[in-house]
Amino acid sequence: MQGLIINNPHLEFLRPALERWIDCIDRFNQIHGDGDAPYWHGAQANAGILAAAAWQAELVALQHYQSKKQRDEGEREGRCDLSIAGAEQSIHLHTEQRWPKIARLDLAGALQEAATLARLAAYPSQLKAGALFVSPWKAGQHASPEELQDMVDDLNKHTACAIAWYFPYAYRKLHNESGQYHPGVALLLKQA
């Protein structure tokens, strides 16, 4: 189960990268097998997968770099987690990750926090967004197709500018040493 919704025309240039993001997750799985997934490894690892997808989409990407930010008291040094750019558009992202239970996808606060922190990543005139990677889990057994559909429905209720998700069948039974099953990953983008 996969999908992509872009609600903000300023982010439409990211569509090819978001489509290839799924291909990059699959490629990781082909190399590492069904016992590992890139979305287990935190926000920086997920930003790396998204950066690879951007390059594959003939965009450019730069991770964890020093940036300038404009404040009331003048220009200051800042840090940007990921910048993606095309010939005419670019975006500066602050990345976060959450691991909620499947039935509890209340991500509004985390998404707003990521968007708020993204404001500090670049100048006010530059396009900025919070990028929230979500790796839901369920204890005890794998997620059913109905539970996955409910989760996608919950994701679509958030006021995100773009939402992409990937819950592949191969990962439906992927679990960690604590017995938590992780069926896939979602990405929510909210413009700062």
Number of C-alpha atoms within 10 A of each C-alpha: 12 14 14 16 16 19 15 13 10 14 19 15 18 22 17 16 23 26 19 19 25 22 16 21 21 19 12 16 17 10 9 12 12 16 12 16 20 19 22 17 12 17 21 17 13 24 27 19 20 24 24 20 25 26 18 16 18 13 20 18 21 18 17 15 12 13 16 15 19 17 12 5 6 7 11 13 12 15 19 23 23 22 22 21 18 16 8 6 15 20 20 30 33 28 25 23 23 16 16 15 16 21 14 11 17 15 18 13 9 16 26 21 18 24 25 18 18 25 22 24 30 24 18 13 7 15 20 27 28 29 31 29 25 25 24 22 25 17 15 11 15 19 21 11 13 9 13 19 14 14 17 21 11 16 22 15 10 17 16 25 19 24 24 23 24 20 22 16 13 14 21 19 18 20 22 14 6 8 14 18 24 27 25 27 25 22 24 26 28 26 24 22
